[in-house]
Structure formats: C-alpha cells, structure tokens
Amino acid sequence: MILEYKGTPIFYSDEGKGTAVVLLHGFLENSTIWKQLIPQLSKKHRVICIDLLGHGNSGCLGYIHSMELMAEMVSTVLKHLKIRRSTLIGHSMGGYVALAFAEKYPDNVKGLCLANSTARADTPEKQNHRDRAIRAIKENHKTFIRMAISNLFRPKNRKQFSEAIKALKKEALKTPVQGIIAALEGMKIRADREALLHFGPYKKLMLIGKKDPVLNYEALLNQTQGTDTIVVEFPDGHMSFIENADEFSKEILHFVE
C-alpha cells in the first residue's frame, strides 16, 4: 500500500490482527527482508512493514534522511492505520529509526528491539568511514553495493548464504543513489540514544552477532550494562535474520508475546 508523506510516496504492508508489531529494515535493504518472519508473526499480531525513505518503493526527501525524519514518517503511517502503541523491531539502520521514534513518541512504544544495531552515535572514525562510502557511491554505486552487502556477513558464511546474498544485492541495486547517500548522511549525524536503554519505560531487546563485522561486540554489551535490556547473542555476523534465521525468529516471537 502507498501513503503520501510530505508529497513523497511511502510503501507499507499491513497483515494480521492483534497487537501491532512494526518491522523496520536496515540500510540498502527494504521490507522484503522480513518475508520469512511475517507469516509467523502475523498469526497472532498485526504486522506493519515500512520501506524507509529512499529505500524499496518509498521515495526520497532531500539530501539528508535524518533518523528523526524517518521516525516522523513511521509515525505518519501508524497514525493513518490508527495504531496507537506498537512494538518496534529495527535491523541495523532500522534500529536507529526505532530509537528516534521511541525518543519522540515514548507513549506509542510497547517494546523496542534493536537487531544488529546500536543505541550509540557514530564515532568520528565511523563518520569518516561514511564520508568515504559517499565518495565511493558517487564514483560507482553498483560496485559499492556489491561489496557492502557481502561484507555484512561473517566471512565463513558467505559461501553458504550465496543465494541469499545474491537476492539482497538484487534488491539493494534498486535503491536510488540519492536514497543511499541521504541515509548515510542521516546515520552519520544521528544522536546518541543510549539513555533510552536505561530509562525507556518499555521492554527492550538487543540481538547481537558475536562476529558482526560492522558493530563492536564489546561496545554493544557495554551499552546494555545496568539496564533491563534483554540481550541475546548469535554466533555470526550482521545479518542475523539470515545467518541465524530460526533463532532470530524464535527470539522475536518470544519478545512480542
């Protein structure tokens, strides 16, 4: 389904009945990443999947897609669907959007799950890395995408999941250059929201890949210390919903019950 937000088309799907669960994909992904999870979740829940700005079938809005702008867009979709409270599940960048949403609309959050994501802002080193990525995309976005997707997996898993990687690359290549750059600019300037893990009045879950090539395992554990955040560790990389699919689904289903 398509909804207009600030004159831009936003694509979403709405399946099942019950308490609402909102699935937010990561950078270079779109709502198709949830195709395994939706049938399981929608048996008992109302499952909303949204293509974030500049990804999938949703349009672009300017040069920077801040996490706050994306969160506002998510809120617009949920208001349109008359959903007041929901559990948000965000993979990677989707987790940053979920955090921005939870900060802005705490009364609308029933639960918050960060899957292969972090509550902390980019370090200066990470910001430089994003600037380099933007330069690489301007030179040859297709080469950047092909490399970036493979690098999200634990090296030893790349052969085993070669078909899934191929499918992810195919979807990622549909992402417009403007959408890719706008997301990188938005992630680069995002606020630190670690305080939400300490003070958010809703249940919280963090799914961590022990061999995640993108996020530091120790730093993720560190930010959950002294909080009531449930931490679940998987043995593999950044793409837990593929690399540890069964356990991933099980943990999500358990969390939203």
C-alpha angles and dihedrals in degrees: 000000000000128000126179119237118181088339093307125113115244119195121213140158128215120198137166134007133266134054112359124255118187118204117203119188128214137248114308089009132098137197092287089081088075097057092110094047101044098070091051096044097042093060089081105008143055104247121202119190119187130191104225120229113296092008133099111342096338119105132236127260111200133304099308125044100194118199088243091055090050091047090052089051090052089050090052091054092048092048089050089053090046092239112152103177129024144161110247121212115186129182114210105308087016086063091055089052091048090052092049088050092049091051094049100038107025093157090060095057122093096168139356125210122186108197112193088338139115136224091214128093122246116282115233087256091054091047090055089049090055091049089053090049091052090052090049092050092052089053099044119345095182093059090046092052095048092051096040095054095049091047091060091069127078103261094240090054098054095089095043092052097037093125092051090047090051091052092048091051091050091054093042092053088062089063110106117240090240090054092051094049094043090054093048091049090049095049091047093060099037119133125249107257101177089123089070090066088056101040108020106123093217133078115277134202130185120195111199132190108215091209096038106153092202105044129048110243096209093048091053093051090045094057092054094053114115091015132103090237113136109230122204120183126206122194097234146057142298096295100068092156087066105023093047099018101154096046090043092055092045093053093047093049091048092049097051095046 
